[in-house]
Structures are given as C-alpha cells and as structure tokens.
C-alpha cells in the first residue's frame, strides 16, 4: 500500500470540486443521474465509469505541464451554461444532461489549457457515456435491428413479417423495444475500447479503428441475441426460458464478442510506450483565477434559472371547471400551468374545448411532455380532414397548421382538432413548439397555449362544417387577444 502513488492531483482535485458544485448548484439534475446509475439497468455502468475515469487520471504518469490556463475554454463554458439555461427553461432534458460532462471538460481546459487537456481527454470523454439520455438514439437502432433480424430470419427459412418494430413469426410476435436497440451494449463496448486505448497509449488513428470495431461488434452482438431468441421461439415456443431470460443471454453473447475484440485488436493496433512529462504539483495564480471563474459561471447558471422560476405568478396555478375533467378522455394531460374546459352547444352540437396554458416561468409546466400528446394510443384515427378550403375566409396561412381528424373512441365517432399557440403563432409540431418558445422568451411572451377540441359526430358524420366553424371562432377569439 505504501508504494501506491496518486498522480495528477491538481486535476483530480478540480474534478472533485466541479462534481461537488454540480450537486450544490443543480441538485435535481444530479439526483436524476444518481438514480439512473443505481436503479436503471441501461445506465448501471455510470458510477463504475466515473471511478475508472478517476483511476486513469490518477494512475497516469505525471502529465501536467506548465500552463496559464485558457480563456477560450472559459468562453466555451459560458456558451454551454447559456445553452443550459435556455434548455432548462424549454425543458429539453437531453441537452441539459449532456452538458454536464461538457462543463467538466471545459473547466479542465480553462484551468490547465489545451495541451494538458488533450492528454486526459479519453478519461474525460468516458464521462459522456455516463449520461442517462442515450435512449434518444434508441429508435434508430431499433429500426435497424428489426430489419436486420427479419432479413436474417427469412434467409435461414423462418417465415417472418416485419411491421415497424414488430417481428411476427408463426409462433408469435416480438417487439424490438428500446431495451432491444442494443444501445447499452454499444455504450459499454465503446467505453471498454476507450479504456483499452488509454492503457495501450494508442495514437488517434488506432483509437478510431478500435472504437469503430467495438461499435460494430456491439451492434452485431445485439442482432445475434435477438436472432437466437427468434430461433428458439420458432423451434419451441414463446415461453422457452431463452426467450424469457433474454437479458442474461445478451450479456453472455456480449462477453463472447468482447473476447473476440481483444483477440483481434492486437493485429490491427500497435501498443505504444507511455510518454513522460515534467510535472507541476501546484497551480499558479492565473490557473486558480480561471478555476474560481469557472465555478462562478456554473453557479450563475443555476442562480439565473432559480431566479427565473421564482418570478412565476402563482395565482394562475388553478384548474378551471375541474368538475368537467372527465369529459371525452382523448388524452391525459400533465405538466400544465392552468386548464380551462368548456362546452359550447353551438349549431346543435356540443363542442368540447380543452384550453391548456403553459407558463415558461412555471418549473413544472411542459407543453411537450409525453402526456400532452394530442392523441392517446387508444384512440383510432379514421382519417385526417383538410381544413385549407374551409378556413380560407380567415386568410391566415398559419391556420393550415391546425390538425383535424375523424376519430373513434369507445365505439363513438368524433371530429377532433388540436393546435399549439406559441409566440402568437399557430403550430402543430412539438419540435416547432420548442423553437418558437425560444422566440417567445426573446419577446417576453412566457404564456403559451394548447387547444384540443372535439365534436361528437352525428349519425352520418356530416357535421364537419359545424366543427370547423367552431374552430374558426376560437382562433378569431385568440387573434383578437394578441
């Protein structure tokens, strides 16, 4: 034990300070990370990767050269904090989470400069793979896996039908769910490859080759795992133990693939001898100043966000006409600031309107929350109506963004329309909601709205004009309130 010597203490000390500051300045976000590392199967490698990153930095031969730090990285940190503020206000969680490791990299660069940063870049990049938001790329690999497995199954003689992410064989149907995308295997494989690159001191060319090789093997391992399950289900039945315990099977196949990886890379990459650098064990005044400045910038970001939300007008946090919440459950709303439900018996029909208000200064209000999707899965869409000709008298091109459908719910037919009203613009895309919310912030328009309107069909479902006329009255009313 007495022979153990920890190297590069200044960087390790800075890491401890930055990680501690995260928990102080961003406690809610920090708890999301910790919860994912402790309770999520897909991100249980997170804590281990942090320890490995610290180990790689601490065991690396003294590699810190004299430096005055870098104001360029201070500017990068400022930019990232600004992006984080906007993303937090707009509730874009994926951006917020991926910014945390970027904060660390920018802070290390600010204090120690670029030349020192690049010597520790692999251990720091490992922190990016601890972020519990990599599921954002799962749909891509779900689709690829479904197509690959269906083609392999057909090639080996298993009758297979593919419908989106569903694969049907004679004995049953498989869904290539998020957990079957193989993203968790990809994250672990690339992390292992990067760790090996750091320990083997590979040059950039060989780092790219070996990590790409690990990525390809991880993708193939997931395909093999799914195909083995399909084969067992085809030969036996859907209740076979291999089908039931596909998670254990996946890691066994992954372990075999990684053995192939380590046997193969000795032929495609050359291990280099470590390079020693002169070391300085103490920070100079300019580096300390940049370190303090970096922590102040991180603190400013959290303070600005807290101040923005504290200015929220709490009086609007009320739900109007709450007794009518049970009417026509096309959706299950959540994370809104206020909700107004009203029924207008116009033209002999009961038009039911849900008007939701979303205040950007309300911490819990999120227009794009998954429960605020316009149509729930149990509603069957019969057809979409074209409103262009019907709403032409209003002469507003934005009205083309109103979506109207004929839908079926509990064996009853309805005309159903929805739109979002952001920064005085009518839109139907939730992606555009985020973009227009940025312009709303710039203009000081913190209150956005969403409209969900349904009209029961008559016997022949010929009352579409009555529904559209009612839409026009709601749109005109809101235009008058601009």
Secondary structure, DSSP 8 states (H G I E B T S, - for coil): -TT-----HHHHHHHHHHHHHHHHH-HHHHHHHHHHHHH-GGGTTHHHHHHHHHHHHHHS----------HHHHHHHHHHHHHHHHHHHTT-HHHHHHHHHHHHHHHHHHHHHHHHHHHTHHHHHGGGGG-TTGGGGHHHHHHHHHHHHHHHHHHTT---EEETTEEEETTEEEE--GGGS-HHHHHHHHHHHHHHHHHHT--HHHHHHHHHHHHHHHHHHHHHHHHHHHHHHHHS-TT-HHHHTHHHHHHHHHHHHHHHHHHHHHHH-------------S--HHHHHHHHHHHHHHHHHHHHHHHHHHT--GGG--EETGGGTTS--S----S-SEEEEEEEEETTEEEEEEEEEEETT-TT--TT-GGG-SS-TTSEEEEEE--TTTTGGG--GGGGG-EEEEEEETTEEEEEEEEEEETTEEE--HHHHHHHHHHHHHHT--EEEEEEEEEE--TTS--HHHHHHHHHHHHHHHHHT-
